[in-house]
């Protein structure tokens, strides 16, 4: 087994453990939909982080503007405002001061979805933090594949 395969297996296992943790913490039978909003005043819907990959609006739906590596409102588009490592609105910018925010359908905040370790109120969802820290912004297509399974 190659190092890359082991790393990918560890990441998938971590995602599964993270989802189980969310279920345990919330006491829910199903985790709340974690919705991502970005841009000025966080009014632009960027997709759902944990919805079914086939759902419209999922960041994993490659046929939707939010899951495509070419979508204008996709965190996976390295040339777009929400995926560029140089954009203040991107989770992949190490110094972003206006990264996307994670909320549920009731408006509860789960913090900012950002690689910026110094951002106030960066998400505390461990699996997302681990993923953000591991992502190479120049390899968003591979990161998307890993995140989406």
Backbone as ProteinMPNN parsed JSONL, in Angstrom:
{"seq_chain_A": "XXXXXXXXXXXXXXXXXXXXXXXXXXXXXXXXXXXXXXXXXXXXXXXXXXXXXXXXXXXXXXXXXXXXXXXXXXXXXXXXXXXXXXXXXXXXXXXXXXXXXXXXXXXXXXXXXXXXXXXXXXXXXXXXXXXXXXXXXXXXXXXXXXXXX", "coords_chain_A": {"N_chain_A": [[0.853, -1.176, 0.0], [0.651, 2.153, -0.913], [2.021, 5.285, 0.322], [0.333, 7.436, -0.274], [-2.124, 6.112, -0.641], [-2.504, 5.076, 1.933], [-2.705, 7.502, 3.342], [-5.013, 8.556, 2.179], [-6.896, 6.603, 2.966], [-6.775, 6.963, 5.73], [-7.79, 9.565, 5.869], [-10.43, 9.226, 4.894], [-11.424, 7.519, 6.881], [-11.25, 9.271, 9.018], [-13.134, 11.187, 8.28], [-15.497, 9.678, 8.424], [-15.465, 9.067, 11.167], [-15.688, 11.661, 12.134], [-18.275, 12.38, 11.288], [-19.771, 10.57, 12.78], [-19.136, 11.561, 15.295], [-20.374, 14.094, 15.172], [-23.054, 13.277, 15.113], [-23.215, 12.099, 17.654], [-22.659, 14.277, 19.364], [-24.704, 16.108, 18.767], [-26.89, 14.601, 19.342], [-28.618, 13.783, 17.489], [-30.335, 11.81, 14.997], [-29.547, 12.111, 12.547], [-27.013, 14.1, 11.138], [-27.002, 17.728, 11.285], [-27.607, 19.64, 8.312], [-24.788, 21.069, 6.976], [-24.242, 24.119, 5.9], [-22.648, 26.23, 3.573], [-21.667, 29.55, 3.317], [-20.562, 32.442, 1.59], [-18.602, 35.295, 0.483], [-19.296, 38.862, 0.291], [-20.759, 39.896, 3.261], [-21.524, 37.296, 3.624], [-23.573, 36.232, 1.952], [-23.728, 34.642, -0.273], [-24.572, 31.501, -1.353], [-22.628, 28.659, -1.063], [-22.771, 25.966, -1.056], [-23.597, 22.695, 0.313], [-21.929, 21.032, 2.841], [-22.138, 18.451, 3.914], [-24.24, 17.1, 2.724], [-25.963, 14.643, 0.705], [-24.082, 13.502, -2.048], [-25.397, 13.569, -4.482], [-27.339, 15.449, -4.218], [-28.794, 18.523, -5.228], [-26.904, 21.382, -4.882], [-24.999, 20.318, -3.21], [-21.578, 20.32, -2.222], [-20.268, 18.285, -3.293], [-21.467, 17.48, -5.6], [-20.684, 17.108, -8.721], [-21.965, 17.963, -10.983], [-23.209, 20.277, -10.422], [-23.188, 23.803, -9.79], [-21.973, 24.308, -7.358], [-20.407, 22.139, -6.75], [-18.752, 21.656, -8.837], [-15.518, 21.765, -10.392], [-15.259, 23.904, -11.943], [-17.21, 25.721, -11.371], [-18.585, 28.939, -10.681], [-19.397, 29.524, -8.125], [-18.055, 27.755, -6.483], [-16.072, 26.1, -4.09], [-14.104, 24.538, -5.001], [-13.044, 25.49, -7.327], [-10.161, 26.583, -8.399], [-9.552, 28.917, -9.675], [-11.553, 30.65, -9.206], [-13.427, 33.068, -7.239], [-14.098, 31.898, -4.82], [-12.45, 29.735, -4.506], [-9.84, 30.269, -5.022], [-6.479, 30.424, -3.892], [-5.685, 32.956, -3.33], [-7.777, 34.666, -2.93], [-9.75, 36.662, -0.758], [-12.137, 35.625, -0.033], [-11.972, 32.926, -0.037], [-11.71, 29.587, 1.27], [-9.208, 28.502, 1.122], [-7.203, 30.369, 1.27], [-4.534, 31.24, 3.14], [-4.479, 33.512, 4.688], [-6.939, 34.696, 4.711], [-9.425, 37.059, 5.527], [-12.093, 37.145, 5.327], [-13.452, 34.576, 5.074], [-15.527, 31.733, 3.984], [-18.506, 30.891, 5.863], [-19.862, 28.418, 8.053], [-23.079, 27.26, 8.53], [-26.152, 25.991, 9.975], [-29.484, 24.947, 8.962], [-31.077, 26.31, 10.724], [-29.718, 28.56, 11.255], [-27.655, 28.463, 13.061], [-24.282, 28.948, 13.854], [-21.277, 27.323, 12.838], [-18.769, 28.149, 12.76], [-15.966, 29.523, 10.851], [-15.035, 28.276, 7.663], [-12.019, 27.678, 6.925], [-8.529, 27.765, 5.999], [-6.998, 29.497, 7.384], [-5.428, 29.64, 10.241], [-5.434, 31.515, 12.188], [-7.776, 32.838, 12.145], [-10.51, 34.368, 13.711], [-12.989, 32.558, 15.35], [-12.74, 30.244, 13.765], [-13.871, 27.177, 12.381], [-14.611, 24.558, 14.71], [-15.012, 21.968, 14.223], [-13.529, 19.059, 14.206], [-12.887, 17.216, 12.117], [-13.234, 18.722, 9.826], [-11.374, 20.749, 10.248], [-9.008, 19.244, 10.211], [-9.09, 18.373, 7.563], [-9.015, 20.856, 6.152], [-6.49, 21.784, 6.962], [-4.881, 19.917, 5.735], [-5.21, 20.22, 3.006], [-3.874, 20.964, -0.167], [-3.815, 23.832, -1.841], [-3.267, 24.036, -4.529], [-4.074, 21.726, -5.582], [-6.889, 21.235, -5.837], [-8.769, 19.669, -7.189], [-8.034, 17.031, -6.567], [-8.317, 17.251, -3.799], [-11.065, 17.659, -3.634], [-11.961, 15.172, -4.583], [-11.043, 13.53, -2.511], [-12.431, 14.594, -0.286], [-15.063, 14.15, -1.052], [-15.162, 11.466, -1.433]], "CA_chain_A": [[0.0, 0.0, 0.0], [1.48, 3.351, -1.006], [1.787, 6.312, 1.344], [-0.841, 8.204, -0.683], [-3.284, 5.275, -0.359], [-2.671, 5.07, 3.389], [-3.183, 8.825, 3.736], [-6.408, 8.665, 1.731], [-7.685, 5.729, 3.835], [-6.867, 7.647, 7.022], [-8.68, 10.722, 5.72], [-11.803, 8.727, 4.8], [-11.775, 7.044, 8.218], [-11.443, 10.457, 9.853], [-14.417, 11.791, 7.906], [-16.545, 8.834, 9.0], [-15.438, 9.301, 12.618], [-16.2, 13.008, 12.36], [-19.73, 12.364, 11.147], [-20.281, 9.868, 13.959], [-18.997, 12.504, 16.4], [-21.437, 15.101, 15.037], [-24.288, 12.618, 15.55], [-23.172, 11.914, 19.105], [-22.702, 15.574, 20.034], [-26.01, 16.753, 18.587], [-27.944, 13.719, 19.798], [-29.528, 13.614, 16.363], [-30.185, 10.575, 14.245], [-28.91, 12.551, 11.311], [-26.356, 15.381, 11.43], [-27.612, 18.867, 10.603], [-26.971, 20.04, 7.051], [-23.803, 22.129, 7.182], [-24.322, 24.961, 4.714], [-21.515, 27.139, 3.441], [-21.992, 30.837, 2.713], [-19.371, 33.27, 1.454], [-18.718, 36.595, -0.17], [-19.604, 39.995, 1.149], [-21.845, 39.644, 4.209], [-21.84, 35.859, 3.603], [-24.894, 36.068, 1.332], [-23.649, 33.742, -1.421], [-24.594, 30.088, -0.986], [-21.525, 27.945, -1.694], [-23.057, 24.545, -1.064], [-23.768, 21.926, 1.544], [-20.723, 20.24, 3.075], [-22.381, 17.057, 4.295], [-25.428, 16.548, 2.071], [-25.707, 13.583, -0.258], [-23.352, 13.995, -3.221], [-26.318, 13.741, -5.612], [-28.252, 16.559, -3.945], [-28.497, 19.836, -5.801], [-26.333, 22.249, -3.848], [-23.913, 19.662, -2.486], [-20.232, 20.633, -2.711], [-19.757, 17.058, -3.92], [-22.2, 17.225, -6.837], [-19.849, 17.642, -9.812], [-22.829, 18.516, -12.029], [-23.83, 21.48, -9.867], [-22.261, 24.932, -9.71], [-21.271, 24.299, -6.068], [-19.515, 20.999, -6.655], [-17.907, 21.583, -10.026], [-14.224, 22.444, -10.276], [-15.338, 25.07, -12.819], [-18.323, 26.559, -10.941], [-18.266, 30.27, -10.148], [-19.699, 29.518, -6.692], [-17.503, 26.503, -5.981], [-14.816, 26.172, -3.328], [-13.152, 23.663, -5.693], [-12.556, 26.189, -8.519], [-8.962, 27.291, -7.947], [-9.452, 30.207, -10.358], [-12.722, 31.438, -8.838], [-13.354, 33.883, -6.028], [-14.292, 31.092, -3.613], [-11.52, 28.63, -4.476], [-8.474, 30.735, -5.25], [-5.695, 30.599, -2.666], [-5.363, 34.377, -3.182], [-9.006, 35.417, -2.692], [-10.125, 36.863, 0.636], [-13.382, 34.889, 0.18], [-11.69, 31.502, -0.236], [-11.235, 28.859, 2.445], [-7.837, 28.027, 0.895], [-6.28, 31.473, 1.486], [-3.982, 31.129, 4.497], [-4.606, 34.783, 5.409], [-8.267, 35.267, 4.431], [-10.119, 37.7, 6.651], [-13.524, 37.051, 5.053], [-13.682, 33.247, 4.504], [-16.905, 31.227, 4.101], [-18.979, 30.49, 7.19], [-20.699, 27.22, 8.085], [-24.279, 27.403, 9.349], [-27.171, 24.985, 9.699], [-30.727, 25.535, 8.433], [-31.652, 27.168, 11.755], [-28.875, 29.74, 11.379], [-26.592, 28.274, 14.046], [-22.963, 29.006, 13.244], [-20.283, 26.314, 13.176], [-17.483, 28.793, 12.545], [-15.496, 29.772, 9.491], [-14.401, 27.187, 6.928], [-10.826, 28.362, 6.436], [-7.18, 27.306, 6.333], [-6.396, 30.525, 8.217], [-5.417, 29.158, 11.624], [-5.542, 32.659, 13.091], [-9.102, 33.453, 11.993], [-11.359, 34.242, 14.888], [-14.151, 31.686, 15.142], [-12.523, 29.161, 12.795], [-14.658, 26.021, 12.802], [-14.019, 23.647, 15.681], [-15.334, 20.609, 13.805], [-12.186, 18.513, 14.027], [-12.67, 16.582, 10.822], [-13.101, 19.793, 8.84], [-10.084, 21.402, 10.514], [-7.971, 18.333, 9.695], [-9.152, 18.425, 6.104], [-8.527, 22.173, 5.725], [-5.049, 21.855, 7.195], [-4.189, 18.98, 4.842], [-5.436, 20.54, 1.591], [-2.931, 21.739, -0.965], [-4.689, 24.667, -2.661], [-2.979, 23.862, -5.951], [-4.59, 20.4, -5.946], [-8.273, 21.209, -5.38], [-9.482, 18.55, -7.803], [-7.72, 15.867, -5.721], [-8.914, 17.502, -2.49], [-12.494, 17.412, -3.808], [-12.132, 13.728, -4.669], [-10.833, 12.992, -1.172], [-13.524, 15.054, 0.565], [-16.335, 13.592, -1.514], [-15.068, 10.017, -1.458]], "C_chain_A": [[0.894, 1.233, 0.0], [1.128, 4.336, 0.101], [0.526, 7.11, 1.011], [-2.121, 7.421, -0.391], [-3.552, 5.221, 1.134], [-3.219, 6.4, 3.872], [-4.649, 9.003, 3.37], [-7.317, 7.815, 2.622], [-7.856, 6.36, 5.213], [-7.845, 8.816, 6.954], [-10.141, 10.286, 5.657], [-12.276, 8.237, 6.165], [-12.032, 8.217, 9.151], [-12.77, 11.135, 9.555], [-15.564, 10.998, 8.51], [-16.619, 9.046, 10.513], [-16.004, 10.677, 12.964], [-17.708, 13.074, 12.266], [-20.383, 11.656, 12.322], [-20.227, 10.796, 15.17], [-20.085, 13.569, 16.354], [-22.76, 14.518, 15.502], [-24.33, 12.507, 17.068], [-23.33, 13.232, 19.849], [-24.08, 16.207, 19.936], [-27.149, 15.901, 19.12], [-28.954, 13.439, 18.695], [-29.315, 12.258, 15.723], [-29.516, 10.868, 12.915], [-28.257, 13.899, 11.599], [-27.073, 16.519, 10.712], [-26.881, 19.142, 9.297], [-26.047, 21.208, 7.346], [-23.686, 22.913, 5.885], [-23.213, 25.995, 4.727], [-21.969, 28.402, 2.717], [-20.735, 31.695, 2.674], [-19.666, 34.589, 0.786], [-18.993, 37.69, 0.83], [-20.846, 39.702, 1.975], [-22.315, 38.194, 4.207], [-23.241, 35.592, 3.057], [-24.902, 35.089, 0.163], [-23.58, 32.299, -0.939], [-23.52, 29.358, -1.778], [-21.703, 26.434, -1.663], [-23.187, 23.944, 0.317], [-22.579, 20.988, 1.691], [-21.001, 18.763, 3.322], [-23.676, 16.48, 3.74], [-25.008, 15.436, 1.117], [-25.078, 14.176, -1.507], [-24.252, 14.224, -4.43], [-27.297, 14.89, -5.415], [-27.819, 17.815, -4.686], [-27.98, 20.704, -4.656], [-25.225, 21.61, -3.042], [-22.569, 20.095, -3.077], [-19.603, 19.424, -3.388], [-20.472, 16.716, -5.222], [-21.464, 17.897, -7.994], [-20.669, 18.264, -10.931], [-23.536, 19.791, -11.587], [-22.768, 22.567, -9.73], [-21.436, 24.921, -8.417], [-20.26, 23.164, -5.943], [-18.548, 20.852, -7.818], [-16.575, 22.296, -9.791], [-14.182, 23.685, -11.161], [-16.407, 26.069, -12.372], [-17.888, 27.88, -10.331], [-18.485, 30.337, -8.635], [-19.225, 28.216, -6.052], [-16.196, 26.744, -5.237], [-13.736, 25.328, -3.985], [-12.566, 24.311, -6.945], [-11.368, 27.065, -8.115], [-8.76, 28.642, -8.619], [-10.612, 31.132, -10.006], [-12.518, 32.174, -7.526], [-13.419, 33.044, -4.753], [-13.345, 29.893, -3.509], [-10.062, 29.033, -4.644], [-7.716, 30.872, -3.927], [-5.323, 32.062, -2.4], [-6.584, 35.238, -2.856], [-9.311, 35.501, -1.203], [-11.397, 36.091, 0.992], [-13.192, 33.377, 0.105], [-11.255, 30.819, 1.059], [-9.766, 28.477, 2.343], [-6.786, 29.125, 1.05], [-5.815, 31.443, 2.947], [-4.181, 32.38, 5.339], [-5.965, 35.436, 5.212], [-8.874, 35.878, 5.689], [-11.633, 37.663, 6.461], [-13.847, 35.69, 4.411], [-15.148, 32.821, 4.639], [-17.224, 30.811, 5.538], [-19.881, 29.272, 7.05], [-21.872, 27.489, 9.028], [-25.208, 26.218, 9.069], [-28.44, 25.701, 9.247], [-31.425, 26.448, 9.445], [-30.822, 28.429, 11.985], [-27.789, 29.632, 12.436], [-25.245, 28.229, 13.331], [-22.065, 27.895, 13.771], [-18.882, 26.848, 12.888], [-17.132, 28.947, 11.08], [-14.785, 28.55, 8.923], [-13.179, 27.788, 6.255], [-9.534, 27.674, 6.867], [-6.474, 28.29, 7.273], [-6.517, 30.128, 9.686], [-5.591, 30.285, 12.636], [-6.897, 33.348, 12.996], [-9.9, 33.271, 13.278], [-12.579, 33.417, 14.493], [-13.973, 30.718, 13.971], [-13.312, 27.952, 13.293], [-13.884, 25.156, 13.786], [-14.35, 22.2, 15.352], [-14.021, 19.964, 13.37], [-11.929, 17.92, 12.653], [-12.498, 17.633, 9.728], [-11.781, 20.528, 9.016], [-8.95, 20.54, 9.963], [-7.922, 18.376, 8.172], [-8.576, 19.747, 5.59], [-7.008, 22.267, 5.857], [-4.264, 20.988, 6.212], [-4.27, 19.362, 3.364], [-4.307, 21.376, 1.012], [-3.785, 22.52, -1.963], [-4.418, 24.546, -4.157], [-3.51, 22.525, -6.472], [-6.056, 20.248, -5.534], [-9.088, 20.071, -5.979], [-9.256, 17.28, -6.971], [-8.342, 16.027, -4.342], [-10.414, 17.232, -2.538], [-12.768, 15.92, -3.846], [-11.996, 13.075, -3.289], [-12.0, 13.342, -0.267], [-14.819, 14.328, 0.231], [-16.322, 12.077, -1.621], [-15.081, 9.516, -2.841]], "O_chain_A": [[1.799, 1.342, 0.828], [0.076, 4.235, 0.732], [-0.261, 7.428, 1.903], [-3.107, 8.004, 0.06], [-4.703, 5.309, 1.56], [-4.107, 6.429, 4.725], [-5.432, 9.537, 4.156], [-8.4, 8.265, 2.996], [-8.938, 6.307, 5.798], [-8.633, 9.029, 7.875], [-10.999, 10.9, 6.291], [-13.409, 8.511, 6.563], [-12.936, 8.161, 9.985], [-13.453, 11.603, 10.466], [-16.504, 11.581, 9.05], [-17.707, 9.188, 11.073], [-16.71, 10.837, 13.96], [-18.355, 13.747, 13.069], [-21.429, 12.088, 12.809], [-21.154, 10.821, 15.979], [-20.658, 13.912, 17.388], [-23.514, 15.185, 16.211], [-25.354, 12.786, 17.691], [-24.047, 13.303, 20.847], [-24.572, 16.78, 20.908], [-28.253, 16.403, 19.33], [-30.033, 12.909, 18.96], [-28.264, 11.635, 15.878], [-28.989, 9.974, 12.253], [-28.87, 14.756, 12.236], [-27.679, 16.312, 9.66], [-25.677, 18.905, 9.189], [-26.474, 22.22, 7.902], [-23.111, 22.443, 4.904], [-22.886, 26.562, 5.769], [-22.574, 28.336, 1.647], [-19.937, 31.679, 3.611], [-20.819, 34.952, 0.553], [-18.934, 37.487, 2.042], [-21.874, 39.3, 1.43], [-23.387, 37.892, 4.729], [-24.002, 34.816, 3.637], [-25.969, 34.74, -0.342], [-22.66, 31.916, -0.216], [-23.494, 29.421, -3.007], [-20.867, 25.702, -2.192], [-22.928, 24.585, 1.336], [-22.259, 20.236, 0.77], [-20.182, 17.913, 2.975], [-24.16, 15.466, 4.241], [-23.834, 15.312, 0.771], [-25.496, 15.236, -1.972], [-23.899, 15.0, -5.318], [-28.009, 15.265, -6.346], [-26.631, 18.129, -4.763], [-28.578, 20.74, -3.581], [-24.567, 22.294, -2.258], [-22.438, 20.221, -4.295], [-18.532, 19.526, -3.985], [-20.106, 15.743, -5.882], [-21.604, 19.1, -8.217], [-20.132, 19.015, -11.745], [-24.374, 20.321, -12.316], [-21.583, 22.27, -9.572], [-20.33, 25.46, -8.382], [-19.354, 23.229, -5.112], [-17.638, 20.023, -7.783], [-16.513, 23.3, -9.082], [-13.204, 24.433, -11.145], [-16.502, 27.157, -12.939], [-16.933, 27.93, -9.555], [-17.831, 31.12, -7.945], [-19.9, 27.649, -5.194], [-15.33, 27.49, -5.694], [-12.575, 25.387, -3.581], [-11.674, 23.734, -7.567], [-11.545, 28.15, -7.561], [-7.91, 29.427, -8.2], [-10.651, 32.275, -10.46], [-11.555, 31.928, -6.8], [-12.862, 33.428, -3.725], [-13.416, 29.123, -2.55], [-9.159, 28.225, -4.43], [-8.263, 31.384, -2.95], [-4.719, 32.376, -1.374], [-6.437, 36.418, -2.538], [-9.147, 34.523, -0.473], [-11.708, 35.917, 2.17], [-14.168, 32.63, 0.178], [-10.518, 31.402, 1.853], [-9.136, 28.162, 3.352], [-5.591, 28.841, 0.968], [-6.617, 31.602, 3.867], [-4.069, 32.328, 6.564], [-6.128, 36.617, 5.519], [-8.839, 35.287, 6.768], [-12.378, 38.101, 7.338], [-14.443, 35.641, 3.335], [-15.923, 33.479, 5.333], [-16.343, 30.437, 6.312], [-20.579, 29.117, 6.048], [-21.682, 27.893, 10.175], [-25.068, 25.532, 8.057], [-28.463, 26.929, 9.16], [-32.267, 27.264, 9.069], [-31.179, 29.269, 12.812], [-27.074, 30.602, 12.687], [-25.095, 27.545, 12.318], [-22.077, 27.563, 14.956], [-17.926, 26.079, 12.787], [-17.889, 28.557, 10.191], [-14.028, 27.877, 9.623], [-13.271, 28.338, 5.158], [-9.451, 27.084, 7.944], [-5.464, 27.946, 7.886], [-7.579, 30.265, 10.293], [-5.864, 30.033, 13.81], [-7.142, 34.333, 13.692], [-9.959, 32.183, 13.85], [-13.123, 33.587, 13.402], [-14.933, 30.406, 13.267], [-13.408, 27.73, 14.5], [-12.661, 25.037, 13.704], [-14.008, 21.298, 16.117], [-13.475, 20.279, 12.312], [-10.852, 18.111, 12.089], [-11.702, 17.448, 8.807], [-11.137, 20.89, 8.031], [-8.035, 21.054, 9.32], [-6.847, 18.411, 7.572], [-7.737, 19.748, 4.689], [-6.329, 22.771, 4.962], [-3.114, 21.291, 5.894], [-3.478, 18.875, 2.557], [-3.851, 22.351, 1.61], [-4.412, 21.923, -2.839], [-5.266, 24.92, -4.968], [-3.406, 22.232, -7.663], [-6.424, 19.234, -4.942], [-10.006, 19.564, -5.334], [-10.203, 16.539, -6.707], [-8.841, 15.058, -3.77], [-10.976, 16.652, -1.609], [-13.709, 15.448, -3.209], [-12.757, 12.169, -2.95], [-12.509, 12.478, 0.446], [-15.576, 13.941, 1.122], [-17.36, 11.465, -1.874], [-15.008, 8.306, -3.06]]}, "name": "protein", "num_of_chains": 1, "seq": "XXXXXXXXXXXXXXXXXXXXXXXXXXXXXXXXXXXXXXXXXXXXXXXXXXXXXXXXXXXXXXXXXXXXXXXXXXXXXXXXXXXXXXXXXXXXXXXXXXXXXXXXXXXXXXXXXXXXXXXXXXXXXXXXXXXXXXXXXXXXXXXXXXXXX"}
